[in-house]
């Protein structure tokens, strides 16, 4: 059963910003993950947590902030990726689903 049929005479729109973003998303995802993790590693290497409990709490708070920033970044990249896919589909050829009669006055 052919669920979607291509509409005759439909055309594709030329690619735009969505393809540029789509190609850059892996690099953006990698950089947005690595940079905060490097900050956390630097804090762990630089701060002596055995000195005071206050410093240990600050390092733990830094870990929580880094985890939150990474998760926020991942969700943002996922949202942009979904937007790119939606625009790519919308710019593609038109498809027709199963037609149904519209209720209304008889002709």
C-alpha positions as CSV (number, residue, x, y, z in Angstrom):
1,X,0.0,0.0,0.0
2,X,1.4,3.3,-1.0
3,X,0.7,5.7,1.8
4,X,2.2,8.9,0.4
5,X,2.0,9.7,-3.3
6,X,4.1,12.5,-4.8
7,X,2.0,15.3,-6.1
8,X,2.6,15.7,-9.8
9,X,4.3,18.9,-10.7
10,X,5.6,19.6,-7.2
11,X,9.1,21.0,-6.9
12,X,11.9,21.1,-4.4
13,X,13.1,24.3,-2.9
14,X,16.8,25.0,-3.0
15,X,18.8,24.2,0.2
16,X,19.4,27.0,2.5
17,X,20.6,27.7,6.1
18,X,19.2,24.4,7.4
19,X,21.9,22.4,5.5
20,X,24.7,24.6,6.6
21,X,23.5,24.2,10.2
22,X,23.0,20.4,9.8
23,X,26.6,20.0,8.6
24,X,28.0,22.0,11.5
25,X,26.0,20.3,14.2
26,X,28.4,17.5,15.0
27,X,31.3,20.0,15.5
28,X,29.0,22.2,17.6
29,X,27.9,19.3,19.7
30,X,31.5,18.1,20.3
31,X,32.9,21.6,21.2
32,X,29.9,22.3,23.4
33,X,30.6,19.1,25.3
34,X,34.4,19.1,25.5
35,X,34.9,22.8,26.6
36,X,32.8,22.6,29.8
37,X,34.3,19.2,30.6
38,X,37.8,20.7,30.2
39,X,36.8,23.5,32.6
40,X,35.7,20.9,35.2
41,X,39.0,19.0,34.7
42,X,41.0,22.2,35.1
43,X,39.1,23.0,38.3
44,X,39.8,19.5,39.7
45,X,43.5,19.8,38.8
46,X,43.9,23.4,40.1
47,X,41.9,23.3,43.3
48,X,43.1,21.3,46.3
49,X,39.9,19.9,47.7
50,X,41.6,18.6,50.9
51,X,42.3,22.2,52.0
52,X,38.8,23.1,53.2
53,X,35.3,21.7,53.0
54,X,34.2,25.0,51.4
55,X,36.5,24.4,48.4
56,X,35.3,20.8,48.1
57,X,31.7,22.2,47.9
58,X,32.7,24.7,45.3
59,X,34.3,22.0,43.2
60,X,31.2,19.9,43.5
61,X,29.1,22.9,42.6
62,X,31.3,23.3,39.5
63,X,30.7,19.7,38.6
64,X,26.9,20.2,38.8
65,X,27.0,23.4,36.8
66,X,29.1,21.7,34.1
67,X,26.7,18.8,33.9
68,X,23.8,21.2,33.6
69,X,25.5,23.2,30.9
70,X,26.4,20.0,28.9
71,X,22.8,18.7,29.1
72,X,21.4,22.0,28.2
73,X,23.7,22.2,25.2
74,X,22.7,18.7,24.1
75,X,19.0,19.5,24.2
76,X,19.6,22.8,22.3
77,X,21.5,21.0,19.6
78,X,18.8,18.3,19.4
79,X,16.1,21.0,19.1
80,X,18.1,22.7,16.3
81,X,18.6,19.3,14.6
82,X,14.8,18.6,14.7
83,X,14.2,22.1,13.2
84,X,16.6,21.4,10.4
85,X,14.9,18.1,9.6
86,X,11.5,19.7,9.6
87,X,12.7,22.4,7.2
88,X,14.3,19.9,5.0
89,X,11.1,17.9,4.8
90,X,9.1,21.0,4.1
91,X,11.4,22.1,1.3
92,X,11.2,18.6,-0.3
93,X,8.6,17.5,-2.9
94,X,5.0,17.6,-2.0
95,X,3.2,14.4,-1.1
96,X,-0.4,13.5,-0.9
97,X,-2.0,11.4,1.8
98,X,-5.2,9.5,1.4
99,X,-7.9,11.9,0.3
100,X,-11.2,12.1,2.0
101,X,-14.4,13.9,1.0
102,X,-14.9,17.1,2.9
103,X,-18.4,17.4,4.4
104,X,-20.3,20.3,3.1
105,X,-23.2,21.3,1.0
106,X,-24.0,19.1,-2.0
107,X,-23.1,20.5,-5.4
